């Protein structure tokens, strides 16, 4: 998907170019950082977008290591969504660490943990991640969430809105 980003950002830029000045849009690009260096990764993205003539306002936010870091940033939300979750993997998680993030969530929520889930077809992992996100996010409280990468995203969007 990231190889398509310059084309997509260019398309949004052209689409938004004729918006009235009072109409503001922001394109937010959220991607998993996985095990890449954040600053190198962001520099590569910026370089790939630097040749675009008409760009919309955009913000690139990597979830440190994966999007599940944002779920794990609010442990109370996990336990509200899943009262029978196994606490040890969740409580051992260090916020925004590169440690097998989705696996920690699977070890807490999936019968047999990440080991059992990895034995399934890869699409099952995506399906479970989607279910977890759907069930946990209604319980997340932004002011309680401890994920630095989620806080950075929210802060950046708020600053853009205030402009």
C-alpha positions as a LaTeX table, in Angstrom:
\begin{tabular}{lrrr}
\hline
Residue & $x$ (\AA) & $y$ (\AA) & $z$ (\AA) \\
\hline
Unk1 & 0.00 & 0.00 & 0.00 \\
Unk2 & 2.82 & 2.45 & 0.79 \\
Unk3 & 4.12 & 2.18 & $-2.77$ \\
Unk4 & 0.74 & 3.60 & $-3.82$ \\
Unk5 & 0.96 & 6.52 & $-1.37$ \\
Unk6 & 2.40 & 9.14 & $-3.77$ \\
Unk7 & $-0.38$ & 8.41 & $-6.29$ \\
Unk8 & $-3.05$ & 8.54 & $-3.58$ \\
Unk9 & $-1.75$ & 11.76 & $-1.99$ \\
Unk10 & $-1.50$ & 13.35 & $-5.44$ \\
Unk11 & $-5.08$ & 12.32 & $-6.18$ \\
Unk12 & $-6.33$ & 13.79 & $-2.91$ \\
Unk13 & $-4.38$ & 16.98 & $-3.65$ \\
Unk14 & $-6.03$ & 17.36 & $-7.03$ \\
Unk15 & $-9.46$ & 16.51 & $-5.64$ \\
Unk16 & $-9.17$ & 19.01 & $-2.78$ \\
Unk17 & $-7.48$ & 21.78 & $-4.83$ \\
Unk18 & $-10.76$ & 23.54 & $-5.61$ \\
Unk19 & $-12.15$ & 23.45 & $-2.08$ \\
Unk20 & $-13.21$ & 26.83 & $-0.72$ \\
Unk21 & $-10.60$ & 28.30 & 1.68 \\
Unk22 & $-12.85$ & 27.78 & 4.72 \\
Unk23 & $-13.21$ & 24.08 & 3.95 \\
Unk24 & $-10.30$ & 22.20 & 5.45 \\
Unk25 & $-9.44$ & 18.56 & 4.98 \\
Unk26 & $-6.65$ & 16.49 & 6.43 \\
Unk27 & $-5.46$ & 13.18 & 5.04 \\
Unk28 & $-4.23$ & 10.96 & 7.84 \\
Unk29 & $-1.99$ & 8.07 & 6.86 \\
Unk30 & $-1.73$ & 5.45 & 9.59 \\
Unk31 & 0.65 & 2.56 & 9.13 \\
Unk32 & 2.38 & $-0.05$ & 11.21 \\
Unk33 & 6.01 & 0.73 & 11.89 \\
Unk34 & 6.80 & $-2.94$ & 12.46 \\
Unk35 & 10.51 & $-3.12$ & 13.25 \\
Unk36 & 11.60 & $-0.15$ & 11.11 \\
Unk37 & 13.31 & 2.94 & 12.49 \\
Unk38 & 10.63 & 5.62 & 12.82 \\
Unk39 & 12.70 & 8.58 & 11.61 \\
Unk40 & 14.19 & 6.72 & 8.64 \\
Unk41 & 10.73 & 5.45 & 7.70 \\
Unk42 & 9.15 & 8.92 & 7.88 \\
Unk43 & 12.04 & 10.39 & 5.88 \\
Unk44 & 11.53 & 7.78 & 3.15 \\
Unk45 & 7.82 & 8.59 & 3.00 \\
Unk46 & 8.47 & 12.34 & 2.86 \\
Unk47 & 11.02 & 11.84 & 0.07 \\
Unk48 & 8.53 & 9.76 & $-1.90$ \\
Unk49 & 5.93 & 12.54 & $-1.53$ \\
Unk50 & 8.30 & 15.47 & $-2.16$ \\
Unk51 & 7.83 & 15.40 & $-5.94$ \\
Unk52 & 4.07 & 15.86 & $-5.75$ \\
Unk53 & 3.06 & 19.33 & $-6.90$ \\
Unk54 & $-0.44$ & 19.60 & $-5.46$ \\
Unk55 & $-0.66$ & 18.01 & $-2.04$ \\
Unk56 & $-3.42$ & 18.15 & 0.53 \\
Unk57 & $-2.63$ & 18.73 & 4.17 \\
Unk58 & $-1.56$ & 15.32 & 5.38 \\
Unk59 & $-0.10$ & 13.69 & 8.41 \\
Unk60 & 1.73 & 10.36 & 8.49 \\
Unk61 & 1.50 & 8.54 & 11.80 \\
Unk62 & 3.20 & 5.22 & 12.34 \\
Unk63 & 1.73 & 3.01 & 15.04 \\
Unk64 & 4.72 & 1.77 & 17.02 \\
Unk65 & 5.08 & $-1.49$ & 16.22 \\
Unk66 & 1.50 & $-2.14$ & 15.17 \\
Unk67 & $-1.98$ & $-0.68$ & 15.50 \\
Unk68 & $-2.63$ & $-3.01$ & 18.40 \\
Unk69 & $-0.26$ & $-0.78$ & 20.41 \\
Unk70 & $-3.08$ & 1.76 & 20.51 \\
Unk71 & $-5.41$ & $-0.86$ & 21.99 \\
Unk72 & $-2.79$ & $-1.93$ & 24.53 \\
Unk73 & $-2.33$ & 1.73 & 25.45 \\
Unk74 & $-5.57$ & 1.55 & 27.42 \\
Unk75 & $-5.44$ & $-1.65$ & 29.43 \\
Unk76 & $-8.70$ & $-0.82$ & 31.23 \\
Unk77 & $-10.47$ & $-0.73$ & 27.87 \\
Unk78 & $-9.23$ & $-4.24$ & 27.08 \\
Unk79 & $-10.54$ & $-5.61$ & 30.37 \\
Unk80 & $-13.89$ & $-3.85$ & 29.88 \\
Unk81 & $-14.25$ & $-5.43$ & 26.45 \\
Unk82 & $-12.84$ & $-8.77$ & 27.59 \\
Unk83 & $-13.36$ & $-9.28$ & 31.33 \\
Unk84 & $-11.84$ & $-12.78$ & 31.13 \\
Unk85 & $-8.67$ & $-11.64$ & 29.35 \\
Unk86 & $-5.45$ & $-13.12$ & 30.67 \\
Unk87 & $-3.81$ & $-10.22$ & 32.48 \\
Unk88 & $-0.13$ & $-11.26$ & 32.43 \\
Unk89 & 0.64 & $-10.54$ & 28.74 \\
Unk90 & $-1.27$ & $-7.25$ & 28.86 \\
Unk91 & 0.35 & $-6.10$ & 32.09 \\
Unk92 & 3.83 & $-7.05$ & 30.86 \\
Unk93 & 3.46 & $-4.83$ & 27.78 \\
Unk94 & 5.67 & $-1.75$ & 27.67 \\
Unk95 & 3.86 & 1.03 & 25.79 \\
Unk96 & 4.84 & 1.36 & 22.13 \\
Unk97 & 7.58 & $-1.23$ & 22.44 \\
Unk98 & 8.62 & $-3.46$ & 19.58 \\
Unk99 & 7.91 & $-6.77$ & 21.22 \\
Unk100 & 5.37 & $-8.75$ & 19.22 \\
Unk101 & 2.48 & $-6.40$ & 20.02 \\
Unk102 & $-0.38$ & $-8.27$ & 18.40 \\
Unk103 & 0.97 & $-11.47$ & 19.88 \\
Unk104 & 0.63 & $-9.99$ & 23.40 \\
Unk105 & $-3.00$ & $-9.23$ & 22.67 \\
Unk106 & $-3.54$ & $-12.71$ & 21.19 \\
Unk107 & $-1.91$ & $-14.32$ & 24.23 \\
Unk108 & $-4.47$ & $-12.50$ & 26.37 \\
Unk109 & $-7.58$ & $-12.89$ & 24.24 \\
Unk110 & $-7.33$ & $-15.83$ & 21.85 \\
Unk111 & $-7.82$ & $-19.42$ & 22.99 \\
Unk112 & $-4.37$ & $-20.98$ & 22.83 \\
Unk113 & $-2.73$ & $-17.55$ & 22.39 \\
Unk114 & $-0.61$ & $-16.32$ & 19.53 \\
Unk115 & 0.92 & $-19.73$ & 18.97 \\
Unk116 & $-2.49$ & $-21.23$ & 18.18 \\
Unk117 & $-3.47$ & $-18.23$ & 16.06 \\
Unk118 & $-0.26$ & $-18.41$ & 14.03 \\
Unk119 & $-1.20$ & $-22.00$ & 13.13 \\
Unk120 & $-4.36$ & $-20.69$ & 11.43 \\
Unk121 & $-4.53$ & $-19.26$ & 7.91 \\
Unk122 & $-3.01$ & $-15.75$ & 7.94 \\
Unk123 & $-6.43$ & $-14.24$ & 7.22 \\
Unk124 & $-7.58$ & $-15.46$ & 10.63 \\
Unk125 & $-5.00$ & $-13.19$ & 12.29 \\
Unk126 & $-6.43$ & $-10.19$ & 10.45 \\
Unk127 & $-9.96$ & $-11.26$ & 11.33 \\
Unk128 & $-9.10$ & $-11.51$ & 15.03 \\
Unk129 & $-7.30$ & $-8.15$ & 15.01 \\
Unk130 & $-10.41$ & $-6.60$ & 13.49 \\
Unk131 & $-12.65$ & $-8.17$ & 16.13 \\
Unk132 & $-10.39$ & $-6.98$ & 18.95 \\
Unk133 & $-10.31$ & $-3.45$ & 17.57 \\
Unk134 & $-14.08$ & $-3.39$ & 17.14 \\
Unk135 & $-14.67$ & $-4.59$ & 20.70 \\
Unk136 & $-11.97$ & $-2.60$ & 22.52 \\
Unk137 & $-12.14$ & 0.83 & 20.85 \\
Unk138 & $-15.56$ & 1.79 & 22.25 \\
Unk139 & $-14.00$ & 1.57 & 25.72 \\
Unk140 & $-10.83$ & 3.53 & 25.00 \\
Unk141 & $-10.53$ & 6.86 & 26.74 \\
Unk142 & $-8.05$ & 9.09 & 24.95 \\
Unk143 & $-6.93$ & 10.86 & 28.13 \\
Unk144 & $-6.19$ & 7.50 & 29.74 \\
Unk145 & $-4.42$ & 5.90 & 26.77 \\
Unk146 & $-0.68$ & 5.54 & 27.35 \\
Unk147 & 0.43 & 4.90 & 23.76 \\
Unk148 & 2.88 & 7.67 & 22.78 \\
Unk149 & 2.23 & 7.13 & 19.06 \\
Unk150 & $-1.55$ & 7.49 & 19.51 \\
Unk151 & $-1.00$ & 10.61 & 21.63 \\
Unk152 & 1.21 & 12.02 & 18.87 \\
Unk153 & $-1.48$ & 11.39 & 16.27 \\
Unk154 & $-4.19$ & 13.03 & 18.36 \\
Unk155 & $-1.98$ & 16.00 & 19.20 \\
Unk156 & $-1.07$ & 16.54 & 15.54 \\
Unk157 & $-4.69$ & 16.39 & 14.39 \\
Unk158 & $-5.76$ & 18.79 & 17.16 \\
Unk159 & $-3.04$ & 21.26 & 16.21 \\
Unk160 & $-4.11$ & 21.09 & 12.57 \\
Unk161 & $-7.75$ & 21.66 & 13.50 \\
Unk162 & $-6.83$ & 24.67 & 15.64 \\
Unk163 & $-5.02$ & 26.37 & 12.74 \\
\hline
\end{tabular}
